Each structure stands twice: as C-alpha cells, then as structure tokens.
Amino acid sequence: MIRSIGFIGYGNMGSALATGLHKESPETAFIVQEPDTAKASCAVNDCGARVNLPVPEFCEASDIILVALKPQLLRKVLGVYAPYTKGKKIISIAAGTPISLFTELLSTDQVIRFMPNIAARVGKALTALSCAEKVTADFRGEALYLAGCAGNTVELPESSMAAFTGLCGSGIAYVFAFLHALALGGTGEGIPYSTSLEIALGTLEGAVGLVREGDEHPVSLLSKVISPGGTTIQGVAALEEGGFTASVMDAIGRAASRARELE
C-alpha cells in the first residue's frame, strides 16, 4: 500500500495516475502542487488531495513524490524542492528526462522513471518502468502497483525508453490516425462517419482479441483473411503501394530518435 503520494504537477498524465490510484486505494493520501487553480480544484475533486502546501511540508508529507512536469520546467521547479528531497522516493513521468537528472538534482538514489501514454485516462495504458540501480524492492513494488492502476506495465532498461516512446508513448497517436483513416474510407463508400468509426473500432478490437487470445503471429492471421483474387488482397496492395509498413516503421524510428535527442 502507498501511504501517501505527492504530485508536482497535475496535468493529463498526473491526474490519470492519481485517479487510478485513488480508485484502487482510497486510503492513500494525496498532496498536489499545481499553480493552475482549475487543475488544483480537479485534484481536490478527483482524489481529495491537499493542494499547494509549503514545499518543506509537501516533501515531509509525501512518502513518494511523483514529478509530472514538462521537461523544460524541471530544473527551475525542482531546484525549489531539492533541499528537502534527500533520500526521497521519486517517480518521474517527465518525457525525455534521464534518471540521472533526478538522482543528482534531488540527492536521492531512489528514482524510478515511468513512460505511460494517454490511455491511462481510461485505465488502459501500457506503462514502461525503469529503476535506478539502487532502488529498493519495496519501492519497486509500490511503483509497479501505481503503474498497474493505469493499465499494464513492462519493465525495461532505461536505454530502451526512447524506443518505447516511439512504439507506445507516441504510437497510440498512429492508431488514432489509422482509425480515422478507416472511418474516412467507410464514409467515402457511403457509410456515415460516426457509424464508420464504430465499425473501425469493432474491427480493431476484434483484431487485437485474435492476436491476444490466440497463438498465431499477425502475419499468419493476415494470410487467413487474404484469399486469392479477393477483396482483401486489393486493399493490402493499396496500403503497400502507399508505403504502409515502411511508413509505420519510419514513424516509430523518428519518434524514438527525437526522444533520444531530448535526453
């Protein structure tokens, strides 16, 4: 159980993790530092948080401190907290920011890095987790529990975080784009967009279900849908003429490269 957790920042990701944890562990105490009054009010409503305490009191009251800031704000904001964080347990969801920045700036070897995606809002995120070398087993367990409140988790070495960002953190946007494209295709063939989108969602959910619950590779399933001279082979050919596979691979590679640049 997490006795208390303090959030520095309460944006989309921070609020998603907070509400997920509150749902699973209502006895956990929440403390939120958020200058935006509307977001601070949301923290009170979402999880009964105490908001905007004096920095020393915030650090003292938080068993775990979760940093949910934009990378460009980190050094300025965390400099205010640094005198009070020696040895504290820190979780960062700041994109493109290595663990070493937190261990050095906040004088602690108890740092874990998260990379969730926007699906945390509905408890369906896959969150990557990387731990500093000296993180305790208890803290690791708490972090896994917190990440699990937003969906599923995968532990990766920090060196793989940029690749995960391209594949999952950014990759969910490619799925949105694909869903929209499918719906537009249906609309082009005379089905209203809203109905086309529902059909596209059902199609995607069915495909994911087949891959998850079966023991077949996606290519094996693809081959079962394609019949000689049929409709599907024409559609697949059109995708590949447009560079579908190469474009998706390139999108992941470019996003991962940018994530490495930010670090």
C-alpha atoms as a printed R data frame, in Angstrom:
    type eleno elety resid chain resno       x       y       z
1   ATOM     1    CA   MET     A     1   0.000   0.000   0.000
2   ATOM     2    CA   ILE     A     2   1.130   3.554  -0.749
3   ATOM     3    CA   ARG     A     3   0.512   5.580   2.397
4   ATOM     4    CA   SER     A     4   0.886   8.990   0.773
5   ATOM     5    CA   ILE     A     5   1.920  10.366  -2.591
6   ATOM     6    CA   GLY     A     6   2.710  13.906  -3.653
7   ATOM     7    CA   PHE     A     7   2.308  15.142  -7.214
8   ATOM     8    CA   ILE     A     8   4.350  18.018  -8.582
9   ATOM     9    CA   GLY     A     9   2.107  18.938 -11.480
10  ATOM    10    CA   TYR     A    10  -1.413  17.716 -12.201
11  ATOM    11    CA   GLY     A    11  -1.781  17.588 -15.964
12  ATOM    12    CA   ASN     A    12  -3.324  14.819 -18.056
13  ATOM    13    CA   MET     A    13  -0.901  12.077 -17.084
14  ATOM    14    CA   GLY     A    14  -0.558  13.051 -13.451
15  ATOM    15    CA   SER     A    15  -4.314  13.252 -12.968
16  ATOM    16    CA   ALA     A    16  -4.843   9.926 -14.735
17  ATOM    17    CA   LEU     A    17  -2.392   8.173 -12.401
18  ATOM    18    CA   ALA     A    18  -3.884   9.898  -9.356
19  ATOM    19    CA   THR     A    19  -7.469   8.952 -10.166
20  ATOM    20    CA   GLY     A    20  -6.470   5.374 -10.968
21  ATOM    21    CA   LEU     A    21  -4.623   5.013  -7.665
22  ATOM    22    CA   HIS     A    22  -7.447   6.656  -5.713
23  ATOM    23    CA   LYS     A    23  -9.941   4.203  -7.200
24  ATOM    24    CA   GLU     A    24  -7.819   1.196  -6.226
25  ATOM    25    CA   SER     A    25  -6.517   2.583  -2.928
26  ATOM    26    CA   PRO     A    26  -8.896   5.203  -1.471
27  ATOM    27    CA   GLU     A    27  -6.976   5.201   1.805
28  ATOM    28    CA   THR     A    28  -3.886   6.695   0.140
29  ATOM    29    CA   ALA     A    29  -3.357  10.372   0.995
30  ATOM    30    CA   PHE     A    30  -2.758  12.713  -1.947
31  ATOM    31    CA   ILE     A    31  -0.897  16.014  -1.928
32  ATOM    32    CA   VAL     A    32  -0.742  18.055  -5.127
33  ATOM    33    CA   GLN     A    33   1.401  21.049  -6.047
34  ATOM    34    CA   GLU     A    34  -0.278  22.752  -9.007
35  ATOM    35    CA   PRO     A    35  -0.295  26.511  -9.690
36  ATOM    36    CA   ASP     A    36  -3.208  26.283 -12.130
37  ATOM    37    CA   THR     A    37  -6.263  26.814  -9.905
38  ATOM    38    CA   ALA     A    38  -8.605  24.838 -12.156
39  ATOM    39    CA   LYS     A    39  -6.286  21.823 -12.142
40  ATOM    40    CA   ALA     A    40  -5.767  22.138  -8.396
41  ATOM    41    CA   SER     A    41  -9.543  22.096  -7.910
42  ATOM    42    CA   CYS     A    42  -9.714  18.946 -10.035
43  ATOM    43    CA   ALA     A    43  -7.171  17.302  -7.724
44  ATOM    44    CA   VAL     A    44  -9.385  18.045  -4.739
45  ATOM    45    CA   ASN     A    45 -12.438  16.634  -6.526
46  ATOM    46    CA   ASP     A    46 -10.641  13.636  -8.056
47  ATOM    47    CA   CYS     A    47  -8.881  12.261  -5.006
48  ATOM    48    CA   GLY     A    48  -9.466  14.564  -2.043
49  ATOM    49    CA   ALA     A    49  -5.975  15.995  -2.363
50  ATOM    50    CA   ARG     A    50  -4.481  18.659  -0.190
51  ATOM    51    CA   VAL     A    51  -3.112  21.248  -2.564
52  ATOM    52    CA   ASN     A    52  -0.215  23.692  -2.704
53  ATOM    53    CA   LEU     A    53   1.366  23.110   0.672
54  ATOM    54    CA   PRO     A    54   4.606  24.834   1.628
55  ATOM    55    CA   VAL     A    55   7.429  22.916  -0.034
56  ATOM    56    CA   PRO     A    56   9.000  21.524   3.175
57  ATOM    57    CA   GLU     A    57   5.595  20.314   4.386
58  ATOM    58    CA   PHE     A    58   4.806  18.775   0.997
59  ATOM    59    CA   CYS     A    59   8.053  16.801   0.946
60  ATOM    60    CA   GLU     A    60   7.655  15.671   4.550
61  ATOM    61    CA   ALA     A    61   4.065  14.504   3.970
62  ATOM    62    CA   SER     A    62   4.796  12.561   0.751
63  ATOM    63    CA   ASP     A    63   6.143   9.021   1.020
64  ATOM    64    CA   ILE     A    64   6.540   9.095  -2.754
65  ATOM    65    CA   ILE     A    65   6.918  12.205  -4.902
66  ATOM    66    CA   LEU     A    66   5.712  11.929  -8.479
67  ATOM    67    CA   VAL     A    67   7.117  14.525 -10.864
68  ATOM    68    CA   ALA     A    68   4.672  15.332 -13.660
69  ATOM    69    CA   LEU     A    69   6.276  18.416 -15.187
70  ATOM    70    CA   LYS     A    70   7.197  19.468 -18.697
71  ATOM    71    CA   PRO     A    71  10.916  18.779 -19.225
72  ATOM    72    CA   GLN     A    72  11.717  22.452 -19.772
73  ATOM    73    CA   LEU     A    73  10.400  23.287 -16.283
74  ATOM    74    CA   LEU     A    74  12.260  20.599 -14.355
75  ATOM    75    CA   ARG     A    75  15.439  22.327 -13.267
76  ATOM    76    CA   LYS     A    76  13.737  25.555 -12.263
77  ATOM    77    CA   VAL     A    77  10.901  23.947 -10.306
78  ATOM    78    CA   LEU     A    78  12.807  21.063  -8.751
79  ATOM    79    CA   GLY     A    79  15.515  23.418  -7.570
80  ATOM    80    CA   VAL     A    80  12.966  24.683  -5.048
81  ATOM    81    CA   TYR     A    81  12.313  21.149  -3.769
82  ATOM    82    CA   ALA     A    82  15.913  19.908  -3.788
83  ATOM    83    CA   PRO     A    83  16.813  20.981  -0.228
84  ATOM    84    CA   TYR     A    84  14.059  18.699   1.117
85  ATOM    85    CA   THR     A    85  14.321  15.561  -1.039
86  ATOM    86    CA   LYS     A    86  17.462  13.809   0.139
87  ATOM    87    CA   GLY     A    87  16.786  10.069   0.088
88  ATOM    88    CA   LYS     A    88  13.151  10.529  -1.001
89  ATOM    89    CA   LYS     A    89  11.373   8.104  -3.318
90  ATOM    90    CA   ILE     A    90  10.870   9.826  -6.675
91  ATOM    91    CA   ILE     A    91   8.838   8.748  -9.707
92  ATOM    92    CA   SER     A    92   9.204  10.771 -12.898
93  ATOM    93    CA   ILE     A    93   6.824  10.819 -15.845
94  ATOM    94    CA   ALA     A    94   8.725  13.693 -17.483
95  ATOM    95    CA   ALA     A    95   9.341  12.778 -21.113
96  ATOM    96    CA   GLY     A    96  12.881  12.551 -22.405
97  ATOM    97    CA   THR     A    97  14.469  13.040 -18.992
98  ATOM    98    CA   PRO     A    98  17.003  10.507 -17.675
99  ATOM    99    CA   ILE     A    99  17.026   9.104 -14.169
100 ATOM   100    CA   SER     A   100  20.436  10.671 -13.571
101 ATOM   101    CA   LEU     A   101  18.970  14.183 -13.589
102 ATOM   102    CA   PHE     A   102  16.776  13.344 -10.609
103 ATOM   103    CA   THR     A   103  19.381  11.441  -8.645
104 ATOM   104    CA   GLU     A   104  21.780  14.370  -8.979
105 ATOM   105    CA   LEU     A   105  19.346  17.253  -8.613
106 ATOM   106    CA   LEU     A   106  17.283  15.770  -5.767
107 ATOM   107    CA   SER     A   107  20.087  13.966  -3.873
108 ATOM   108    CA   THR     A   108  18.473  10.537  -3.873
109 ATOM   109    CA   ASP     A   109  19.210   7.127  -5.363
110 ATOM   110    CA   GLN     A   110  15.540   6.111  -5.122
111 ATOM   111    CA   VAL     A   111  14.315   7.154  -8.575
112 ATOM   112    CA   ILE     A   112  12.004   5.334 -10.976
113 ATOM   113    CA   ARG     A   113  11.107   6.520 -14.435
114 ATOM   114    CA   PHE     A   114   7.654   5.958 -15.950
115 ATOM   115    CA   MET     A   115   6.575   6.286 -19.560
116 ATOM   116    CA   PRO     A   116   2.781   5.953 -19.735
117 ATOM   117    CA   ASN     A   117   0.546   7.040 -22.585
118 ATOM   118    CA   ILE     A   118  -2.741   8.901 -22.772
119 ATOM   119    CA   ALA     A   119  -4.756   5.681 -22.364
120 ATOM   120    CA   ALA     A   120  -4.019   5.998 -18.640
121 ATOM   121    CA   ARG     A   121  -7.133   8.194 -18.590
122 ATOM   122    CA   VAL     A   122  -9.275   5.076 -19.067
123 ATOM   123    CA   GLY     A   123  -7.061   2.592 -17.231
124 ATOM   124    CA   LYS     A   124  -5.745   1.070 -20.463
125 ATOM   125    CA   ALA     A   125  -2.204   2.418 -20.657
126 ATOM   126    CA   LEU     A   126   0.867   0.276 -21.053
127 ATOM   127    CA   THR     A   127   3.439   1.973 -18.833
128 ATOM   128    CA   ALA     A   128   7.149   1.312 -19.191
129 ATOM   129    CA   LEU     A   129   9.133   1.402 -15.968
130 ATOM   130    CA   SER     A   130  12.876   1.772 -15.389
131 ATOM   131    CA   CYS     A   131  14.556   1.824 -11.984
132 ATOM   132    CA   ALA     A   132  17.728   3.425 -10.753
133 ATOM   133    CA   GLU     A   133  20.340   0.860  -9.778
134 ATOM   134    CA   LYS     A   134  19.826   1.134  -6.008
135 ATOM   135    CA   VAL     A   135  16.019   1.257  -5.888
136 ATOM   136    CA   THR     A   136  14.681  -0.944  -3.094
137 ATOM   137    CA   ALA     A   137  12.402  -3.900  -3.714
138 ATOM   138    CA   ASP     A   138   9.659  -2.227  -1.682
139 ATOM   139    CA   PHE     A   139   9.752   0.945  -3.762
140 ATOM   140    CA   ARG     A   140   9.806  -1.042  -6.990
141 ATOM   141    CA   GLY     A   141   6.702  -2.895  -5.807
142 ATOM   142    CA   GLU     A   142   4.930   0.360  -4.989
143 ATOM   143    CA   ALA     A   143   5.794   1.749  -8.406
144 ATOM   144    CA   LEU     A   144   4.516  -1.365 -10.178
145 ATOM   145    CA   TYR     A   145   1.290  -1.104  -8.196
146 ATOM   146    CA   LEU     A   146   0.849   2.568  -9.131
147 ATOM   147    CA   ALA     A   147   1.529   1.931 -12.811
148 ATOM   148    CA   GLY     A   148  -0.858  -1.011 -12.713
149 ATOM   149    CA   CYS     A   149  -3.647   1.290 -11.578
150 ATOM   150    CA   ALA     A   150  -3.462   2.897 -15.038
151 ATOM   151    CA   GLY     A   151  -3.337  -0.353 -17.026
152 ATOM   152    CA   ASN     A   152  -0.450  -2.763 -17.600
153 ATOM   153    CA   THR     A   153   3.292  -2.413 -17.130
154 ATOM   154    CA   VAL     A   154   6.508  -3.516 -18.759
155 ATOM   155    CA   GLU     A   155   9.931  -3.183 -17.152
156 ATOM   156    CA   LEU     A   156  12.672  -2.030 -19.491
157 ATOM   157    CA   PRO     A   157  16.247  -0.841 -19.163
158 ATOM   158    CA   GLU     A   158  16.413   2.924 -19.396
159 ATOM   159    CA   SER     A   159  18.298   2.586 -22.681
160 ATOM   160    CA   SER     A   160  15.071   1.248 -24.235
161 ATOM   161    CA   MET     A   161  12.864   4.134 -23.093
162 ATOM   162    CA   ALA     A   162  13.278   6.120 -26.318
163 ATOM   163    CA   ALA     A   163  12.248   3.087 -28.374
164 ATOM   164    CA   PHE     A   164   9.234   2.565 -26.107
165 ATOM   165    CA   THR     A   165   8.294   6.211 -26.595
166 ATOM   166    CA   GLY     A   166   8.261   5.754 -30.369
167 ATOM   167    CA   LEU     A   167   6.342   2.475 -30.210
168 ATOM   168    CA   CYS     A   168   3.832   3.140 -27.434
169 ATOM   169    CA   GLY     A   169   4.009   6.642 -25.984
170 ATOM   170    CA   SER     A   170   3.763   8.184 -29.441
171 ATOM   171    CA   GLY     A   171   2.468   5.037 -31.138
172 ATOM   172    CA   ILE     A   172  -1.039   5.442 -29.773
173 ATOM   173    CA   ALA     A   173  -1.329   8.540 -31.983
174 ATOM   174    CA   TYR     A   174  -0.672   6.397 -35.043
175 ATOM   175    CA   VAL     A   175  -3.564   4.156 -34.013
176 ATOM   176    CA   PHE     A   176  -5.831   7.211 -33.756
177 ATOM   177    CA   ALA     A   177  -4.726   8.247 -37.227
178 ATOM   178    CA   PHE     A   178  -5.396   4.741 -38.583
179 ATOM   179    CA   LEU     A   179  -8.854   4.620 -37.001
180 ATOM   180    CA   HIS     A   180  -9.684   7.996 -38.533
181 ATOM   181    CA   ALA     A   181  -8.429   6.818 -41.918
182 ATOM   182    CA   LEU     A   182 -10.563   3.665 -41.729
183 ATOM   183    CA   ALA     A   183 -13.609   5.745 -40.813
184 ATOM   184    CA   LEU     A   184 -12.935   8.141 -43.679
185 ATOM   185    CA   GLY     A   185 -12.694   5.176 -46.026
186 ATOM   186    CA   GLY     A   186 -16.091   3.953 -44.891
187 ATOM   187    CA   THR     A   187 -17.519   7.430 -45.266
188 ATOM   188    CA   GLY     A   188 -16.138   7.585 -48.787
189 ATOM   189    CA   GLU     A   189 -18.084   4.419 -49.548
190 ATOM   190    CA   GLY     A   190 -21.337   5.887 -48.244
191 ATOM   191    CA   ILE     A   191 -21.428   4.958 -44.552
192 ATOM   192    CA   PRO     A   192 -21.796   7.972 -42.203
193 ATOM   193    CA   TYR     A   193 -18.566   8.860 -40.357
194 ATOM   194    CA   SER     A   194 -19.923   8.078 -36.880
195 ATOM   195    CA   THR     A   195 -21.081   4.636 -37.997
196 ATOM   196    CA   SER     A   196 -17.836   4.045 -39.888
197 ATOM   197    CA   LEU     A   197 -15.873   4.872 -36.747
198 ATOM   198    CA   GLU     A   198 -17.869   2.365 -34.702
199 ATOM   199    CA   ILE     A   199 -17.208  -0.268 -37.352
200 ATOM   200    CA   ALA     A   200 -13.499   0.622 -37.366
201 ATOM   201    CA   LEU     A   201 -13.334   0.359 -33.567
202 ATOM   202    CA   GLY     A   202 -15.029  -3.028 -33.619
203 ATOM   203    CA   THR     A   203 -12.658  -4.205 -36.320
204 ATOM   204    CA   LEU     A   204  -9.616  -3.105 -34.326
205 ATOM   205    CA   GLU     A   205 -10.909  -4.667 -31.101
206 ATOM   206    CA   GLY     A   206 -11.545  -7.942 -32.927
207 ATOM   207    CA   ALA     A   207  -8.063  -7.961 -34.413
208 ATOM   208    CA   VAL     A   208  -6.444  -7.282 -31.042
209 ATOM   209    CA   GLY     A   209  -8.557 -10.020 -29.451
210 ATOM   210    CA   LEU     A   210  -7.449 -12.579 -32.027
211 ATOM   211    CA   VAL     A   211  -3.778 -11.772 -31.531
212 ATOM   212    CA   ARG     A   212  -4.015 -11.681 -27.727
213 ATOM   213    CA   GLU     A   213  -6.100 -14.787 -27.203
214 ATOM   214    CA   GLY     A   214  -4.629 -16.977 -29.903
215 ATOM   215    CA   ASP     A   215  -1.144 -18.259 -30.505
216 ATOM   216    CA   GLU     A   216  -0.730 -17.016 -34.064
217 ATOM   217    CA   HIS     A   217   1.572 -14.367 -35.448
218 ATOM   218    CA   PRO     A   218  -0.164 -11.340 -37.039
219 ATOM   219    CA   VAL     A   219   1.223 -12.366 -40.428
220 ATOM   220    CA   SER     A   220  -0.376 -15.810 -40.057
221 ATOM   221    CA   LEU     A   221  -3.739 -14.212 -39.308
222 ATOM   222    CA   LEU     A   222  -3.276 -11.803 -42.206
223 ATOM   223    CA   SER     A   223  -2.755 -14.709 -44.572
224 ATOM   224    CA   LYS     A   224  -6.041 -16.258 -43.425
225 ATOM   225    CA   VAL     A   225  -8.008 -13.114 -44.324
226 ATOM   226    CA   ILE     A   226  -6.449 -12.779 -47.765
227 ATOM   227    CA   SER     A   227  -7.971 -15.036 -50.400
228 ATOM   228    CA   PRO     A   228  -6.628 -15.360 -53.950
229 ATOM   229    CA   GLY     A   229  -8.075 -12.693 -56.187
230 ATOM   230    CA   GLY     A   230 -10.348 -11.438 -53.419
231 ATOM   231    CA   THR     A   231 -11.162  -8.076 -51.911
232 ATOM   232    CA   THR     A   232  -8.602  -8.028 -49.093
233 ATOM   233    CA   ILE     A   233  -5.556  -8.541 -51.276
234 ATOM   234    CA   GLN     A   234  -6.562  -5.461 -53.254
235 ATOM   235    CA   GLY     A   235  -6.741  -3.402 -50.071
236 ATOM   236    CA   VAL     A   236  -3.430  -4.721 -48.764
237 ATOM   237    CA   ALA     A   237  -1.814  -3.959 -52.100
238 ATOM   238    CA   ALA     A   238  -3.112  -0.389 -51.908
239 ATOM   239    CA   LEU     A   239  -1.610   0.015 -48.415
240 ATOM   240    CA   GLU     A   240   1.768  -1.243 -49.521
241 ATOM   241    CA   GLU     A   241   1.725   0.918 -52.661
242 ATOM   242    CA   GLY     A   242   1.389   3.832 -50.250
243 ATOM   243    CA   GLY     A   243   4.336   2.544 -48.206
244 ATOM   244    CA   PHE     A   244   2.206   1.482 -45.236
245 ATOM   245    CA   THR     A   245   4.663  -0.842 -43.460
246 ATOM   246    CA   ALA     A   246   7.679   1.349 -44.144
247 ATOM   247    CA   SER     A   247   5.795   4.475 -43.055
248 ATOM   248    CA   VAL     A   248   4.781   2.966 -39.715
249 ATOM   249    CA   MET     A   249   8.315   1.744 -39.066
250 ATOM   250    CA   ASP     A   250   9.686   5.159 -40.003
251 ATOM   251    CA   ALA     A   251   7.204   6.928 -37.703
252 ATOM   252    CA   ILE     A   252   8.362   4.835 -34.754
253 ATOM   253    CA   GLY     A   253  12.004   5.389 -35.645
254 ATOM   254    CA   ARG     A   254  11.620   9.145 -35.967
255 ATOM   255    CA   ALA     A   255   9.740   9.456 -32.675
256 ATOM   256    CA   ALA     A   256  12.369   7.346 -30.922
257 ATOM   257    CA   SER     A   257  15.171   9.444 -32.426
258 ATOM   258    CA   ARG     A   258  13.511  12.622 -31.207
259 ATOM   259    CA   ALA     A   259  13.125  11.111 -27.732
260 ATOM   260    CA   ARG     A   260  16.866  10.379 -27.691
261 ATOM   261    CA   GLU     A   261  17.596  13.963 -28.770
262 ATOM   262    CA   LEU     A   262  15.544  15.286 -25.856
263 ATOM   263    CA   GLU     A   263  17.635  13.268 -23.428
